Amino acid sequence: MKKATPYRTEKGPDRTQGFTLIEVMIAIAVLTIGLLAIGSVQISSINGNTTGKMTSQAATFAADQLERLLALDFDDANLEDGDTGQRQEGSYTINWTVADTATANTRIITVTVTSGNPALEGRPVVLRALKTDSV
């Protein structure tokens, strides 16, 4: 009786012994490039989240100050034409100005918040609102 030999489609030496060193090195290089790309995206994401958090805090401080000023009476001494103010809130500087408008009994209040953090350098948060004398 004859022994059955396994069926092979390719000629030459048996290539089922595993991966070559070159194949393993190429696979490691591709994996390394992929991991480095993921790492750089992660760093960008963290920086974006930090900038967004600081911008949100600045907007909250601006809205808070604007609400405080809008809650005052129209004739309040702190709401005269040309009045300005400033206060610190952590690393944020909150400035506000009051100016009369061309419309009678109407003033515009501008609140500007800047941060001492370099990530928000040159990107102040500015809110404006009209205050009217309800007669």
Sequence and secondary structure as in RCSB ss.txt:
>XXXX:A:sequence
MKKATPYRTEKGPDRTQGFTLIEVMIAIAVLTIGLLAIGSVQISSINGNTTGKMTSQAATFAADQLERLLALDFD
DANLEDGDTGQRQEGSYTINWTVADTATANTRIITVTVTSGNPALEGRPVVLRALKTDSV
>XXXX:A:secstr
        SS SS   S   HHHHHHHHHHHHHHHHHHHHHHHHHHHHHHHHHHHHHHHHHHHHHHHHHHTS TT
 GGGSTT EEEEEETTEEEEEEEEE SSTTEEEEEEEEEESSGGGTT  EEEEEEEE   
